Amino acid sequence: MPATFTLLEGDASLVGNTLTISVPGSLAITASQAGDASWNAAANVVRHVDVTVRGVIADMNGDGLPDAFEARYFADNTSADPNADDNHDLFSNRAEWLFGTSLIDRRSLPMVQFDAFEQSVSIETMIERRHVLEVSSDLTEFEAFGDSQLGTGDALNFAELPQGNGFQAFRIRVLEE
């Protein structure tokens, strides 16, 4: 059975399955699938998408949060504090935007996995953002280990971890554009 799509919000037009985007901003689209005598209808799925011009993200007030992100989660594009943790999940609003996680769902967290047997670290990456593995022996100073890697939205695996004597802490830093 075919899926149907409905534009809930955003400056675009949707005709059939063709979405035409007018300007950068935030879009919300619902996918629906009807049932019939043999099959139940599928649950509706809503997806929010931030549309940007490659390399350009509108941030009218210069606070580090894109206007589309602020419009989706706040009353306007100037009231959000990028350093606040509005959903109390220990990630700042800016970190939520960088990782593409939700300010509505506290369970929406970036995934980081450490495999002690394989001695590797992997993380779900942010599209077109560079990620770098950093290491520290004292949790006060971190140094980059290896080159930064470009995120694709899929998991990125850092398989060759530095070997050291004693305590080592690792973090993966998302680099500013």
Buried (B, 14 or more C-beta within 10 A) or exposed (E): EEEBBEBEEBEBEBEEEEBEEEEBBBBBBEBBBEEEEEEEEEEEEEEBBBBEEEEEBBBEEEBBBBBBBBBBBBEEBEEBEBEEBBBEBEBBBBBBBBBBBBBEEEEBBBEEEEEEEEEBBBBBBBEEBBBBBBBBBEEEEBEEBEEBBEBEEEEBBBEEBEEEEEEEEBBBEBEEE
